[in-house]
């Protein structure tokens, strides 16, 4: 059974026509996952480590000190600055974020938010967005709908599902599960399933 990351799935859904098919082919035929080629892994892991271990906001700078890749050196400072701005004066309490798999048409989509943070009196299950391209409403809807549908039952009571656009310091909350959106996502997975053997 093919398995997609949530980012893969969002990237496919966001495209149309031949660009969508090209993206599916790219996901299917790329090399097996390697941490060494995961561009945002150091910052994902770094942010989670900071909160798990109750480190101060100043520890964000430590993420930048270890970088040797010029592309990371060019991109990470903007992300860290945006994250620090969003952090502000909040006081966080860590909890392990839930994860799950959304399955339809024989395709698995891994739903795995990076952060579980309680602040302002409410638990937040947060998917981090690092890319430089604008975070569209369509992308937000896909991510938060899958989080709401798959993670709600294993989340703390009253948890808010949200996407954090790290570069713009904006936390965007999700909304209740929509049957229409769920049907759309199932249709997208049916499309991927039909295309998968032929690319």
Backbone as CSV, one residue per row, in Angstrom:
resi,resn,N_x,N_y,N_z,CA_x,CA_y,CA_z,C_x,C_y,C_z
1,UNK,0.845,-1.205,0.000,0.000,0.000,0.000,0.876,1.249,0.000
2,UNK,0.726,2.145,-0.977,1.519,3.370,-0.992,1.261,4.217,0.251
3,UNK,2.325,4.827,0.751,2.211,5.696,1.925,2.757,7.073,1.584
4,UNK,1.951,8.098,1.832,2.334,9.471,1.557,2.498,10.230,2.871
5,UNK,3.452,11.157,2.890,3.478,12.094,4.003,2.344,13.097,3.803
6,UNK,1.975,13.772,4.854,0.930,14.788,4.741,1.362,15.888,3.776
7,UNK,2.635,16.245,3.816,3.156,17.268,2.901,3.046,16.814,1.453
8,UNK,3.394,15.544,1.197,3.250,15.000,-0.162,1.812,15.154,-0.643
9,UNK,0.881,14.723,0.197,-0.523,14.733,-0.193,-1.009,16.149,-0.479
10,UNK,-0.650,17.071,0.386,-1.059,18.464,0.186,-0.472,19.010,-1.107
11,UNK,0.785,18.688,-1.366,1.434,19.171,-2.592,0.756,18.608,-3.841
12,UNK,0.312,17.361,-3.775,-0.387,16.760,-4.919,-1.743,17.417,-5.124
13,UNK,-2.513,17.544,-4.048,-3.862,18.118,-4.146,-3.808,19.556,-4.646
14,UNK,-2.772,20.272,-4.286,-2.665,21.688,-4.659,-2.393,21.893,-6.147
15,UNK,-2.031,20.835,-6.846,-1.735,20.942,-8.275,-2.925,20.476,-9.117
16,UNK,-2.849,20.754,-10.399,-3.915,20.320,-11.312,-3.289,19.832,-12.614
17,UNK,-4.092,19.082,-13.362,-3.675,18.634,-14.686,-2.404,17.809,-14.672
18,UNK,-1.540,18.046,-15.660,-0.313,17.268,-15.776,0.648,17.524,-14.619
19,UNK,0.590,18.705,-14.019,1.463,19.003,-12.877,1.126,18.089,-11.698
20,UNK,-0.154,17.764,-11.536,-0.557,16.840,-10.478,0.031,15.454,-10.743
21,UNK,-0.101,14.985,-11.991,0.432,13.672,-12.353,1.951,13.633,-12.193
22,UNK,2.608,14.711,-12.569,4.064,14.793,-12.427,4.480,14.705,-10.961
23,UNK,3.724,15.347,-10.087,4.029,15.300,-8.659,3.841,13.886,-8.113
24,UNK,2.777,13.212,-8.518,2.559,11.828,-8.086,3.737,10.957,-8.525
25,UNK,4.163,11.114,-9.760,5.298,10.335,-10.271,6.562,10.640,-9.470
26,UNK,6.756,11.910,-9.145,7.939,12.290,-8.372,7.957,11.655,-6.994
27,UNK,6.791,11.616,-6.344,6.691,11.004,-5.020,6.947,9.500,-5.108
28,UNK,6.345,8.862,-6.110,6.490,7.403,-6.249,7.929,6.995,-6.542
29,UNK,8.608,7.739,-7.385,9.898,7.296,-7.919,11.121,7.911,-7.246
30,UNK,10.938,8.700,-6.225,12.096,9.278,-5.555,12.794,8.217,-4.694
31,UNK,14.045,8.459,-4.316,14.756,7.509,-3.452,14.058,7.361,-2.097
32,UNK,14.350,6.266,-1.418,13.795,6.030,-0.085,14.187,7.168,0.856
33,UNK,13.349,7.410,1.844,13.589,8.512,2.783,14.943,8.367,3.467
34,UNK,15.640,9.481,3.574,16.895,9.543,4.319,16.905,10.830,5.131
35,UNK,17.189,10.755,6.428,17.261,11.978,7.235,18.231,13.005,6.663
36,UNK,19.268,12.514,5.994,20.279,13.420,5.448,19.728,14.328,4.360
37,UNK,18.669,13.887,3.681,18.105,14.695,2.601,16.790,15.377,3.007
38,UNK,16.414,15.259,4.270,15.205,15.899,4.789,15.574,17.326,5.190
39,UNK,15.263,18.283,4.315,15.759,19.652,4.471,15.357,20.290,5.803
40,UNK,14.134,20.031,6.257,13.649,20.705,7.462,13.755,19.861,8.735
41,UNK,14.333,18.667,8.639,14.417,17.798,9.819,15.141,18.452,11.001
42,UNK,16.313,19.096,10.790,16.998,19.685,11.947,16.156,20.718,12.697
43,UNK,15.389,21.515,11.972,14.604,22.535,12.662,13.346,21.927,13.285
44,UNK,12.736,20.932,12.637,11.605,20.233,13.256,12.016,19.594,14.569
45,UNK,13.134,18.859,14.504,13.622,18.185,15.702,14.066,19.190,16.765
46,UNK,14.695,20.268,16.309,15.184,21.274,17.245,14.063,21.948,18.012
47,UNK,12.986,22.312,17.322,11.858,22.960,17.988,11.190,22.016,18.982
48,UNK,10.998,20.761,18.574,10.383,19.791,19.484,11.262,19.581,20.716
49,UNK,12.570,19.491,20.515,13.497,19.290,21.634,13.443,20.455,22.624
50,UNK,13.380,21.654,22.099,13.307,22.835,22.969,12.098,22.760,23.888
51,UNK,10.952,22.413,23.325,9.731,22.390,24.131,9.657,21.161,25.032
52,UNK,10.104,20.015,24.542,10.096,18.808,25.372,10.925,18.999,26.631
53,UNK,12.013,19.720,26.494,12.951,19.900,27.602,12.837,21.259,28.285
54,UNK,11.738,21.966,27.983,11.446,23.252,28.645,12.607,24.237,28.578
55,UNK,13.240,24.296,27.412,14.330,25.245,27.229,13.777,26.649,26.964
56,UNK,14.562,27.683,27.228,14.093,29.053,27.003,14.074,29.404,25.520
57,UNK,13.408,30.497,25.211,13.320,30.941,23.819,14.701,31.192,23.213
58,UNK,15.657,31.586,24.033,17.006,31.849,23.532,17.654,30.604,22.921
59,UNK,17.141,29.412,23.273,17.690,28.168,22.724,17.420,28.035,21.231
60,UNK,16.503,28.831,20.700,16.247,28.792,19.256,17.526,29.079,18.458
61,UNK,18.381,29.922,19.005,19.623,30.273,18.302,20.549,29.073,18.162
62,UNK,20.410,28.103,19.079,21.274,26.921,19.015,21.018,26.120,17.744
63,UNK,19.788,26.180,17.228,19.471,25.462,15.997,20.325,25.986,14.851
64,UNK,20.569,27.277,14.841,21.319,27.898,13.747,22.820,27.656,13.852
65,UNK,23.306,27.461,15.073,24.755,27.313,15.274,25.316,26.033,14.666
66,UNK,24.480,25.028,14.489,24.969,23.728,14.010,24.908,23.589,12.488
67,UNK,24.406,24.588,11.801,24.179,24.473,10.359,25.471,24.617,9.562
68,UNK,25.638,23.733,8.583,26.773,23.834,7.668,26.321,23.938,6.207
69,UNK,25.088,23.520,5.937,24.528,23.579,4.588,24.180,25.034,4.245
70,UNK,24.755,25.578,3.163,24.478,26.972,2.804,22.991,27.263,2.594
71,UNK,22.247,26.291,2.038,20.822,26.514,1.815,20.062,26.618,3.139
72,UNK,20.442,25.789,4.095,19.819,25.890,5.421,20.222,27.203,6.085
73,UNK,21.473,27.581,5.935,21.950,28.838,6.519,21.197,30.037,5.951
74,UNK,20.743,29.904,4.709,20.001,30.988,4.062,18.525,30.997,4.481
75,UNK,17.951,29.802,4.749,16.518,29.697,5.017,16.140,29.658,6.490
76,UNK,16.920,28.991,7.287,16.548,28.772,8.680,16.413,30.051,9.521
77,UNK,17.292,31.050,9.324,17.152,32.247,10.171,15.779,32.908,10.071
78,UNK,15.186,32.937,8.884,13.854,33.518,8.721,12.815,32.713,9.499
79,UNK,12.949,31.392,9.447,12.021,30.518,10.164,12.170,30.708,11.666
80,UNK,13.407,30.723,12.144,13.650,30.884,13.580,13.151,32.241,14.069
81,UNK,13.388,33.292,13.283,12.912,34.622,13.672,11.392,34.658,13.728
82,UNK,10.736,34.040,12.740,9.275,33.997,12.738,8.735,33.204,13.907
83,UNK,9.400,32.096,14.220,8.951,31.271,15.342,9.121,32.021,16.661
84,UNK,10.247,32.701,16.798,10.496,33.473,18.016,9.444,34.575,18.195
85,UNK,9.064,35.203,17.099,8.035,36.241,17.163,6.708,35.646,17.611
86,UNK,6.356,34.473,17.057,5.110,33.827,17.462,5.168,33.414,18.929
87,UNK,6.305,32.919,19.371,6.487,32.492,20.763,6.184,33.648,21.700
88,UNK,6.761,34.821,21.389,6.489,36.011,22.205,6.723,35.755,23.681
89,UNK,5.690,36.022,24.480,5.799,35.818,25.937,4.996,34.615,26.410
90,UNK,4.611,33.770,25.481,3.835,32.587,25.859,4.652,31.651,26.749
91,UNK,3.964,30.970,27.628,4.560,29.915,28.444,3.961,28.595,27.984
92,UNK,4.818,27.671,27.584,4.356,26.422,26.995,4.523,25.250,27.951
93,UNK,3.597,24.309,27.839,3.745,23.013,28.486,3.606,21.957,27.395
94,UNK,4.608,21.092,27.303,4.663,20.100,26.228,3.773,18.892,26.518
95,UNK,3.133,18.354,25.479,2.571,17.013,25.525,2.869,16.362,24.178
96,UNK,2.973,15.046,24.155,3.277,14.355,22.905,2.099,14.477,21.951
97,UNK,2.315,15.044,20.767,1.203,15.194,19.827,0.790,13.829,19.285
98,UNK,-0.496,13.622,19.064,-0.941,12.352,18.491,-0.557,12.264,17.020
99,UNK,-0.512,11.046,16.511,-0.307,10.851,15.081,-1.205,9.701,14.641
100,UNK,-1.490,9.652,13.354,-2.376,8.625,12.849,-2.174,8.502,11.341
101,UNK,-2.984,7.653,10.730,-2.921,7.445,9.280,-4.338,7.535,8.718
102,UNK,-4.493,8.354,7.695,-5.757,8.458,6.974,-5.658,7.550,5.767
103,UNK,-6.576,6.594,5.649,-6.521,5.613,4.570,-7.776,5.668,3.718
104,UNK,-7.582,5.698,2.413,-8.695,5.650,1.475,-8.150,5.188,0.126
105,UNK,-8.918,4.382,-0.587,-8.552,3.900,-1.926,-7.208,3.169,-1.938
106,UNK,-6.847,2.566,-0.814,-5.593,1.829,-0.754,-4.363,2.697,-0.595
107,UNK,-4.545,3.968,-0.265,-3.430,4.897,-0.051,-3.444,5.343,1.404
108,UNK,-2.275,5.337,2.041,-2.131,5.840,3.405,-1.545,7.247,3.378
109,UNK,-2.104,8.128,4.203,-1.531,9.455,4.402,-1.196,9.582,5.883
110,UNK,0.074,9.789,6.179,0.524,9.897,7.560,0.220,11.296,8.079
111,UNK,-0.543,11.368,9.159,-0.929,12.653,9.760,-0.129,12.789,11.053
112,UNK,0.903,13.630,11.023,1.855,13.659,12.131,2.294,15.080,12.494
113,UNK,1.473,15.805,13.224,1.874,17.144,13.669,3.117,17.066,14.548
114,UNK,3.910,18.124,14.512,5.190,18.106,15.222,5.099,18.510,16.689
115,UNK,4.136,19.367,17.026,4.131,19.951,18.374,2.817,19.706,19.098
116,UNK,2.930,19.400,20.375,1.793,19.395,21.284,2.105,20.386,22.387
117,UNK,1.445,21.524,22.383,1.760,22.594,23.327,0.494,23.111,23.993
118,UNK,0.551,23.208,25.298,-0.541,23.843,26.018,-0.116,25.254,26.388
119,UNK,-0.923,26.227,25.999,-0.662,27.622,26.363,-1.976,28.384,26.336
120,UNK,-1.992,29.477,27.036,-3.220,30.270,27.174,-4.398,29.411,27.627
121,UNK,-4.108,28.406,28.441,-5.160,27.584,29.018,-5.766,26.544,28.090
122,UNK,-5.109,26.295,26.940,-5.684,25.336,25.992,-4.604,24.519,25.307
123,UNK,-4.813,23.205,25.152,-3.870,22.396,24.380,-3.973,22.722,22.883
124,UNK,-2.823,22.730,22.218,-2.768,22.975,20.776,-1.970,21.853,20.113
125,UNK,-2.562,21.232,19.103,-1.865,20.238,18.283,-1.474,20.967,17.002
126,UNK,-0.159,21.083,16.760,0.323,22.018,15.745,1.159,21.326,14.675
127,UNK,0.763,21.551,13.426,1.550,21.146,12.262,2.351,22.363,11.810
128,UNK,3.656,22.201,11.664,4.522,23.314,11.285,4.631,23.434,9.771
129,UNK,4.582,24.671,9.281,4.752,24.942,7.855,5.999,25.799,7.699
130,UNK,6.974,25.292,6.941,8.269,25.964,6.824,8.518,26.608,5.471
131,UNK,7.817,26.198,4.442,8.158,26.601,3.080,8.001,28.104,2.862
132,UNK,8.739,28.589,1.868,8.690,30.005,1.556,7.471,30.408,0.742
133,UNK,6.900,29.459,-0.011,5.721,29.791,-0.805,4.522,30.029,0.118
134,UNK,3.631,30.944,-0.264,2.513,31.288,0.618,1.671,30.079,1.025
135,UNK,1.241,30.083,2.259,0.375,29.017,2.779,-1.059,29.361,2.395
136,UNK,-1.597,28.617,1.443,-2.921,28.925,0.911,-4.027,28.357,1.796
137,UNK,-5.216,28.897,1.632,-6.378,28.411,2.375,-6.637,26.944,2.067
138,UNK,-6.444,26.554,0.822,-6.659,25.172,0.409,-5.749,24.217,1.186
139,UNK,-4.477,24.580,1.311,-3.525,23.748,2.050,-3.917,23.653,3.528
140,UNK,-4.282,24.778,4.097,-4.686,24.797,5.505,-5.887,23.887,5.729
141,UNK,-6.864,23.974,4.837,-8.081,23.162,4.967,-7.756,21.670,4.935
142,UNK,-6.909,21.262,3.998,-6.553,19.850,3.886,-5.897,19.359,5.174
143,UNK,-4.892,20.098,5.633,-4.132,19.675,6.811,-5.013,19.621,8.049
144,UNK,-5.752,20.687,8.298,-6.535,20.733,9.537,-7.714,19.767,9.503
145,UNK,-8.282,19.528,8.316,-9.373,18.552,8.218,-8.872,17.152,8.560
146,UNK,-7.708,16.780,8.022,-7.161,15.465,8.315,-6.760,15.349,9.782
147,UNK,-6.217,16.416,10.341,-5.877,16.405,11.766,-7.131,16.236,12.620
148,UNK,-8.152,16.998,12.286,-9.403,16.939,13.050,-10.027,15.548,12.953
149,UNK,-10.052,14.990,11.759,-10.700,13.701,11.543,-9.934,12.548,12.187
150,UNK,-8.605,12.609,12.114,-7.797,11.469,12.538,-7.249,11.576,13.960
151,UNK,-7.081,12.787,14.473,-6.370,12.950,15.741,-7.247,13.347,16.915
152,UNK,-8.453,13.766,16.649,-9.310,14.298,17.709,-9.463,13.335,18.883
153,UNK,-9.712,12.056,18.574,-10.002,11.113,19.648,-8.795,10.824,20.534
154,UNK,-7.587,11.099,20.033,-6.376,10.845,20.818,-5.698,12.130,21.296
155,UNK,-6.428,13.238,21.212,-5.901,14.524,21.647,-6.477,14.900,23.010
156,UNK,-5.779,15.771,23.736,-6.343,16.241,25.000,-7.695,16.920,24.772
157,UNK,-8.532,16.863,25.766,-9.866,17.459,25.649,-9.762,18.945,25.327
158,UNK,-10.541,19.370,24.338,-10.572,20.779,23.965,-9.403,21.244,23.127
159,UNK,-8.587,20.310,22.650,-7.399,20.698,21.879,-7.784,21.407,20.583
160,UNK,-6.995,22.405,20.233,-7.170,23.128,18.977,-6.205,22.567,17.946
161,UNK,-6.719,22.135,16.820,-5.885,21.693,15.701,-5.501,22.925,14.879
162,UNK,-4.218,23.069,14.579,-3.799,24.294,13.911,-2.537,24.072,13.088
163,UNK,-2.328,24.982,12.143,-1.103,25.024,11.346,-0.373,26.313,11.711
164,UNK,0.922,26.204,11.964,1.723,27.390,12.252,2.590,27.709,11.036
165,UNK,2.316,28.851,10.410,3.157,29.351,9.325,4.355,30.024,9.990
166,UNK,5.466,29.296,10.054,6.593,29.772,10.859,7.203,31.066,10.323
167,UNK,7.207,31.240,9.030,7.851,32.438,8.471,7.051,33.704,8.715
168,UNK,5.724,33.565,8.822,4.889,34.751,9.036,4.381,34.858,10.480
169,UNK,4.749,33.890,11.310,4.377,33.894,12.741,2.877,33.780,12.960
170,UNK,2.174,33.132,12.038,0.719,33.046,12.145,0.276,31.622,12.473
171,UNK,-0.516,31.490,13.538,-1.122,30.219,13.892,-2.544,30.222,13.342
172,UNK,-2.827,29.269,12.444,-4.129,29.241,11.781,-4.911,28.034,12.290
173,UNK,-6.020,28.282,13.000,-6.799,27.171,13.545,-7.635,26.484,12.483
174,UNK,-7.940,25.214,12.729,-8.809,24.466,11.843,-10.257,24.651,12.225
175,UNK,-11.113,23.962,11.516,-12.541,24.018,11.803,-13.078,22.598,11.886
176,UNK,-14.351,22.460,12.174,-14.962,21.145,12.311,-14.856,20.365,11.003
177,UNK,-14.890,19.049,11.120,-14.798,18.193,9.934,-15.978,18.442,9.007
178,UNK,-15.682,18.623,7.728,-16.714,18.833,6.722,-16.857,17.569,5.883
179,UNK,-18.046,16.987,5.801,-18.238,15.805,4.953,-17.879,16.066,3.498
180,UNK,-18.103,17.291,3.039,-17.776,17.629,1.650,-16.263,17.588,1.442
181,UNK,-15.524,18.190,2.368,-14.064,18.181,2.245,-13.530,16.751,2.344
182,UNK,-14.091,15.969,3.249,-13.674,14.561,3.374,-13.885,13.816,2.061
183,UNK,-15.022,14.045,1.419,-15.306,13.404,0.130,-14.311,13.848,-0.932
184,UNK,-13.953,15.120,-0.913,-12.974,15.640,-1.871,-11.624,14.957,-1.674
185,UNK,-11.196,14.823,-0.409,-9.911,14.199,-0.114,-9.920,12.721,-0.512
186,UNK,-11.038,12.053,-0.289,-11.159,10.653,-0.712,-11.090,10.539,-2.236
187,UNK,-11.689,11.493,-2.929,-11.629,11.504,-4.393,-10.197,11.730,-4.876
188,UNK,-9.458,12.599,-4.182,-8.059,12.838,-4.540,-7.227,11.569,-4.357
189,UNK,-7.484,10.828,-3.292,-6.748,9.596,-3.061,-7.126,8.528,-4.088
190,UNK,-8.381,8.519,-4.522,-8.797,7.597,-5.582,-8.055,7.915,-6.879
191,UNK,-7.887,9.204,-7.164,-7.140,9.638,-8.340,-5.687,9.155,-8.252
192,UNK,-5.069,9.358,-7.081,-3.673,8.935,-6.897,-3.559,7.423,-7.056
193,UNK,-4.520,6.679,-6.482,-4.499,5.212,-6.568,-4.597,4.750,-8.024
194,UNK,-5.431,5.426,-8.819,-5.592,5.047,-10.219,-4.337,5.365,-11.041
195,UNK,-3.687,6.450,-10.676,-2.517,6.896,-11.430,-1.253,6.145,-11.044
196,UNK,-1.161,5.735,-9.779,0.074,5.190,-9.186,0.725,4.081,-10.026
197,UNK,-0.031,3.088,-10.508,0.635,1.999,-11.263,1.164,2.435,-12.618
198,UNK,0.763,3.609,-13.075,1.068,4.016,-14.446,2.115,5.123,-14.545
199,UNK,2.721,5.497,-13.432,3.734,6.573,-13.469,5.071,6.067,-12.974
